[in-house]
């Protein structure tokens, strides 16, 4: 079933390399991975220069290593619970080497156009002018790289910087800085900037759950994993009670209380923000009403002057290689089965297009396994796939806050089990040597 198959994989980040590994696992060797960068790692390749990556100098993962590793390539024992970007890059590159993915990657090569042909094949145009034809296309270009900017009335006379371009606190030393956003990047950046800024504030449009990175001596996702046997409604109540006992609630910190349950929006996993608020290093602010020169007026009437506004307001889902009339998920729902399969394009697969309450990479691992088995004919979409897609979309609308970031939101364990259920019983396993851990650092 693999003789006439040729697969294009877009991206050599965490999702692209596991897609490549699973192609090899099902016996496909005629494939190419294109990546615009110079090394494996995608968004986790830190550089002082602003490129595709959005990672900043102090970035660490917000899910624990236990629930962030690929299924058959564990993170080393010497890694901490929350590795930083330098360890993660090492991990991804070790994965690519171990499974023999590296020879299939063409770096510094960008896919500028992907066009489906009448026979369901793909004509791929590259930035050097070459065109290549493939039978299948796996899109793993990530969705944390195209900045989404907020819009407010008035004009701001200072500088507005998106978090995508943030690298360290150094350019903001001595400034008055407002960080806008209720996500993990906003919290991290506010804590980082506050180390040397003259004044730091954080603006939220609604209340969010701030969950410490360690609860009762364990990462919260490890604790939550032990509760998955409970009905979802009961698990939400238990998680909320633990959050309330640990933090005391947002009101004690001058923050808005969340208006939804703890599993109905993406949480902020951060152990520093609440402490820095109570230390007076970070000042909570409501949503922005308007700009007046360097003055920012908030919806509660309070106002301050700022030198810089850092917009940690998320990203637009983008596929610059597709004609927008063909596929455009930049706004609204994402009508894909299991967030992978498009009902109208059987040779197209999306890998990593999820925003889990947990980590993307193990989910990409399973997505890739399922997609690779579909390519070789071991897996077929259900006959009622369109009805299932509609049910998934409606479920997301009911379950999560209605915002752009939640259009691809999934609950980690529930979604992982849904993928596992679809895997064919005869799906091949990796036949290479057993996984070897990354070497222990000298002096550790």
Secondary structure, DSSP 8 states (H G I E B T S, - for coil): --TT--EEEE--SHHHHHHHHHHHHTT---EEEE-SSSSTTGGG---SS-SS----TT-B-SS-GGGTSBTTB---TTS-TT-BHHHHHHHHHHHHHHTT-GGGEETT--EEEEEE-TTS-EEEEETTS-EEEESEEEE---SSSSB-----BS-BSSEEEEGGG---SGGGTT-EEEEE-SSHHHHHHHHHHTTT-SEEEEE-SS---EE-S-BTTB-HHHHHHTTTTS-HHHHHHHHHHHHHHHH--GGGGT----SS-TTSS--EE-SSHHHHHHTTSSEEE--EEEEEBTEEEETTS-EEE-SEEEE---B----TTS-TTT---SSS----BTTTEETTEEEEEE-S--EESS-SHHHHHHHHHHHHHHHTTS----TTHHHHHHHHHHHHHHHS-SSGGGTTEE-HHHHHHHHHHHS-TT-----SS--------TT-
